């Protein structure tokens, strides 16, 4: 007959201790997981284009998208030969000048706000040329995606840059609004040249009204929009309590041309109050020779609703034209 032999309890404890020791020793021998990061670099230039002898700045923005911190981060910047370096300023670390500018930024964390770093490169322009600045970021930490480690910005240095002159008409129609009725505010803008203006935008705000009073907006060219066009669900409830503000993208405006913007809203204010209407016009792609006439702020009184036979004061023409500001704009263009 076969008889099993019992293992003493002391032996069982000894075996368990040995197994645990082997596991701990094995874990100590296993290499730690290598740190990994994702450095992304973007380069922008301003102004574009730039005029000879005008200051030029390249901005290099770096972000570490994680998951780990990036160590020994270095940005290598190939400077265009046609311009001279005035200054290189990193947000951290140091930049070493040369034909290739080396900026040693050190550690860039994976956690905001320490996950961002940058370098501004100021340059002096003294020749007419097309130039490019190329930059690359490297690190001693493994990078998960190398495609976003290099970036380039290009622009033209020109002898001169023609400018436009955008103007907001100093009068808004109507010159008064009626309490308790919808009101259509009409604003006219002009480009008196000599150059055409590109990417023209107009922003209209009414301090005393909320977006809940807003009905519609349109322009003679290009779309108009408000925060209500992009909100969703509960966010729209918050937007309704914001100040009334509308933006219209007019696009390009030729020299000696005009455009108009209409904003319709309910006037839910009592009589004897007023609306403070602000209008701001600008062109993203064109220099403006006189920025002092790009903005106006006009008070529009709120009056009692008229009785029968009483005509609304200085009402805009619903068919597409307007009275009042157009006369001022046409006079400017003559």
Secondary structure, 3 states (H helix, E strand, C coil): CCCCCCCCHHHHHHHHHHHHHHHHHHHHHCCCCCCEECEEEEEEEECCCEECCCEEEEEEEEEECCCCCEEEEEEEEECCCCEEEEEEEECCCEEECCCEEEEEEEEECCCCCCCEEEEEEEEEECCCEEEEEEEEEECCCEECCCCCCEEEEEEEEECCCCCECEEECCCCECCEEECCCEEEEEEEEEECCCCCEEEEEEEEEEEEEEHHHEEEEEECCCCEECHHHCCCCHHHHHHHCCEEEEEEEEEEECCCEEEEEEEEEECCCCCCEEEEEEEEEEECCCCECCHHHCEEEEEEEEECCCCCCCCCCCCCCCCCCCCCHHHHHHHHHC
